[in-house]
Amino acid sequence: MKTILFVIGSLRKDSFNRQLAKAAEQMLAGNCQVKYLEYSDVSFMNQDLEVSVPSAVSRVRQEVVEADGLWIFSPEYNFSYPGVLKNLLDWLSRPMDMSSFQNPSAVVGKKVTISGAGGKNQTANCRAKLSELLEFMKMNLMHEPQTGIALGIEAWTKGEFSLSDEQRTLLQTQAEAFLKFIE
Ligand SMILES: Cc1cc2nc3c(=O)[nH]c(=O)nc-3n(C[C@H](O)[C@H](O)[C@H](O)COP(=O)(O)O)c2cc1C
């Protein structure tokens, strides 16, 4: 059975993007294994640390290597992706064996898809900029379909949100397309 590694671009405990990931996980149930990448212990990128990479970095790289695909769920921060996600991706973009820059990173060729829950533009700017970044890192991005969710006012008052039928269909379509993409 294939494994999809979920990466949440928000460290917030009750993150709406984590809630979106939970909905996707239910849709994938029985068709693949889902894991969540926990990376809050990964330090800020500092090239001094690359001589002997921190154990948290080795761990996240290993989890990425072992996955058949990555599904990123991210909020939009200031028209772009959050810094915590960029920091993680910066670590993942570097060669695993630093003896040569020709050596592969953990993410090169890795299949990936993107979704996001945020404000009224449905994280469109985050997803566009993240797409550019992932391609620069030589990942194998499934361009479409993507799921962008504009959170309603009730999400902010209740701290949780539920998908409309239309949003559920979008997410389901993306889940099925990504399963095919990683076959
Ligand atoms: C620093 C910062 C910048 C933000 N900028 C945007 C933005 O440009 N567009 C947007 O739609 N939402 C923006 N937001 C709101 C987040 O998208 C919103 O809080 C979202 O729910 C966070 O996702 P989470 O619940 O998964 O943490 C911003 C939030 C923060 C903290």
Ligand as a Chemical Component Dictionary entry (heavy atoms), coordinates in Angstrom:
data_LIG
# 
_chem_comp.id                   LIG 
_chem_comp.type                 NON-POLYMER 
_chem_comp.pdbx_formal_charge   0 
_chem_comp.three_letter_code    LIG 
# 
loop_
_chem_comp_atom.comp_id 
_chem_comp_atom.atom_id 
_chem_comp_atom.alt_atom_id 
_chem_comp_atom.type_symbol 
_chem_comp_atom.charge 
_chem_comp_atom.model_Cartn_x 
_chem_comp_atom.model_Cartn_y 
_chem_comp_atom.model_Cartn_z 
_chem_comp_atom.pdbx_ordinal 
LIG C1  C1  C 0 1.305  36.434 9.680  1  
LIG C2  C2  C 0 -0.043 36.119 9.077  2  
LIG C3  C3  C 0 -0.324 36.579 7.814  3  
LIG C4  C4  C 0 -1.549 36.251 7.207  4  
LIG N1  N1  N 0 -1.773 36.646 5.922  5  
LIG C5  C5  C 0 -2.872 36.184 5.265  6  
LIG C6  C6  C 0 -3.019 36.400 3.859  7  
LIG O1  O1  O 0 -2.204 37.031 3.201  8  
LIG N2  N2  N 0 -4.117 35.875 3.253  9  
LIG C7  C7  C 0 -5.055 35.146 3.946  10 
LIG O2  O2  O 0 -6.010 34.660 3.354  11 
LIG N3  N3  N 0 -4.937 34.940 5.276  12 
LIG C8  C8  C 0 -3.872 35.431 5.943  13 
LIG N4  N4  N 0 -3.707 35.170 7.291  14 
LIG C9  C9  C 0 -4.783 34.463 7.991  15 
LIG C10 C10 C 0 -4.590 32.959 7.941  16 
LIG O3  O3  O 0 -4.777 32.502 6.615  17 
LIG C11 C11 C 0 -5.612 32.293 8.816  18 
LIG O4  O4  O 0 -5.339 32.644 10.153 19 
LIG C12 C12 C 0 -5.626 30.770 8.662  20 
LIG O5  O5  O 0 -6.741 30.250 9.281  21 
LIG C13 C13 C 0 -4.464 30.127 9.327  22 
LIG O6  O6  O 0 -4.539 28.751 9.073  23 
LIG P1  P1  P 0 -4.513 27.667 10.261 24 
LIG O7  O7  O 0 -5.845 27.741 10.936 25 
LIG O8  O8  O 0 -4.293 26.389 9.545  26 
LIG O9  O9  O 0 -3.403 28.060 11.186 27 
LIG C14 C14 C 0 -2.522 35.502 7.919  28 
LIG C15 C15 C 0 -2.215 35.060 9.211  29 
LIG C16 C16 C 0 -0.998 35.345 9.776  30 
LIG C17 C17 C 0 -0.684 34.811 11.155 31 
# 
loop_
_chem_comp_bond.comp_id 
_chem_comp_bond.atom_id_1 
_chem_comp_bond.atom_id_2 
_chem_comp_bond.value_order 
_chem_comp_bond.pdbx_ordinal 
LIG C1  C2  SING 1  
LIG C2  C3  SING 2  
LIG C2  C16 DOUB 3  
LIG C3  C4  DOUB 4  
LIG C4  N1  SING 5  
LIG C4  C14 SING 6  
LIG N1  C5  DOUB 7  
LIG C5  C6  SING 8  
LIG C5  C8  SING 9  
LIG C6  O1  DOUB 10 
LIG C6  N2  SING 11 
LIG N2  C7  SING 12 
LIG C7  O2  DOUB 13 
LIG C7  N3  SING 14 
LIG N3  C8  DOUB 15 
LIG C8  N4  SING 16 
LIG N4  C9  SING 17 
LIG N4  C14 SING 18 
LIG C9  C10 SING 19 
LIG C10 O3  SING 20 
LIG C10 C11 SING 21 
LIG C11 O4  SING 22 
LIG C11 C12 SING 23 
LIG C12 O5  SING 24 
LIG C12 C13 SING 25 
LIG C13 O6  SING 26 
LIG O6  P1  SING 27 
LIG P1  O7  DOUB 28 
LIG P1  O8  SING 29 
LIG P1  O9  SING 30 
LIG C14 C15 DOUB 31 
LIG C15 C16 SING 32 
LIG C16 C17 SING 33 
# 
